[in-house]
C-alpha cells in the first residue's frame, strides 16, 4: 500500500511517500512484542538507533516498541521523515495510517476516540511525532 503525502506549505511542493510494507511492519511488531523495553533500564542510545526497532517505509522512518512503565505496558510509535529535514514533520494522515498498522486503538492523532492515547508529542530534536498508548492484555497479541 502506498500513499503520497503532500507537504502542507505552499512555498515548496514536496511529496513524501509512505509505502506500507505489511511484512516489515509485522516483523517489527513481533520483535517489539517479544522484546519489550523496560523504561527503567533504557539504553544510552535512543531506541530508534537500534535497527531491530526501526524500519524505513518510503520517505518515513518508523520506530516502534512496547515499553514497560510503572503504570503498565505501552505501545510507542515514533515517525519522522527520512532523511530528516530541519523543521519538517510527518503529516498526521501518514502517522494515522501507521497507527493502524501497529494496532493502536486510536488511529487519528488529531481526534482521539478515547483516553488510551496517554501521550502525544513532537520531538524537535528528531523531527518526529510520537504516540504512546496503554496496552490491554488482549490487544498485545493482535495485529
C-alpha positions in Angstrom: 0.0 0.0 0.0 1.4 3.4 -0.9 0.3 7.0 -0.1 1.5 10.3 -1.4 1.6 12.9 1.3 1.9 16.5 0.1 3.6 19.0 2.3 1.1 21.5 3.7 3.2 24.6 2.9 2.7 26.3 -0.4 6.2 27.6 -0.6 7.7 24.4 -1.9 5.8 21.5 -3.3 7.2 18.3 -1.7 5.8 14.9 -1.7 6.7 12.3 0.9 5.8 8.8 0.0 4.6 6.3 2.6 5.0 2.8 1.3 3.4 0.4 3.8 5.3 -2.9 3.7 2.9 -5.1 5.8 5.5 -7.8 6.3 8.1 -5.3 7.6 5.5 -3.8 9.9 4.5 -7.3 11.2 8.1 -8.3 11.7 8.9 -5.1 13.7 5.7 -5.5 15.7 6.5 -9.1 16.6 10.1 -8.3 17.6 8.9 -5.4 19.8 6.2 -7.6 21.4 8.7 -10.3 22.2 11.3 -7.8 23.4 9.6 -5.0 25.4 11.8 -2.1 26.6 12.0 -1.6 30.3 11.7 2.2 30.7 13.8 2.0 33.9 16.6 0.3 32.0 16.7 2.4 28.8 19.9 2.0 26.8 22.2 5.0 26.5 21.4 5.3 22.8 17.8 6.1 21.7 15.8 3.0 20.9 15.4 4.4 17.3 19.2 3.8 16.8 18.6 0.1 17.3 17.8 -1.3 13.8 15.7 -4.1 15.4 13.1 -1.4 16.4 13.3 0.6 13.2 12.1 0.4 9.6 12.0 2.7 6.7 8.8 3.0 4.7 9.3 5.2 1.6 10.1 8.7 2.9 9.4 7.7 6.6 11.5 6.4 9.4 9.3 4.4 11.8 10.4 3.3 15.3 8.1 1.0 17.3 8.4 -0.6 20.7 6.5 -1.9 23.6 7.6 -0.3 26.8 7.1 -1.5 30.4 6.4 1.5 32.6 5.4 1.9 36.2 1.7 2.1 35.1 1.8 -0.8 32.7 2.6 -1.8 29.2 2.5 0.8 26.4 2.9 0.9 22.6 5.3 3.6 21.4 5.4 4.8 17.8 7.8 7.4 16.6 7.5 8.7 13.0 9.9 11.1 11.2 10.8 11.9 7.6 13.8 10.3 6.1 16.2 11.8 5.5 15.4 14.2 8.4 14.6 17.7 7.1 15.0 20.6 9.6 11.6 22.0 10.5 9.7 19.3 8.6 7.5 16.7 10.3 5.4 13.8 9.0 1.9 14.7 8.0 -0.8 13.5 10.5 -2.5 11.4 7.8 0.7 9.3 7.4 1.0 8.9 11.2 -2.6 7.8 11.3 -2.1 5.1 8.7 0.9 3.8 10.7 -1.1 3.7 13.9 -3.5 1.3 12.1 -0.6 -0.9 11.0 0.7 -1.2 14.6 -2.7 -2.0 16.1 -3.3 1.3 18.0 -6.9 1.7 19.2 -6.7 5.4 18.4 -5.9 5.9 14.7 -6.4 9.7 14.5 -3.9 11.8 16.3 -5.9 14.9 15.8 -9.2 13.5 17.1 -8.5 10.6 19.5 -11.5 8.3 20.2 -10.8 7.7 23.8 -8.2 8.3 26.5 -5.9 5.4 25.5 -3.5 7.8 23.9 -1.7 8.6 27.1 0.8 11.0 25.4 1.3 12.6 22.0 4.3 14.8 21.4 6.5 16.3 18.8 10.2 15.7 19.2 12.0 18.7 17.8 15.5 17.1 18.1 14.5 14.2 15.8 11.7 16.0 13.9 9.4 13.2 14.9 5.8 12.7 16.0 5.5 10.3 19.0 2.4 8.4 20.2 2.2 6.4 23.4 -0.8 4.2 24.1 -1.6 1.9 27.0 -2.0 -1.7 26.1 -4.5 -4.1 27.5 -3.6 -7.8 27.8 -5.6 -9.0 24.8 -4.6 -6.3 22.3 -0.8 -7.0 22.5 -1.4 -10.3 20.5 -3.5 -8.7 17.7 -2.0 -7.2 14.6 
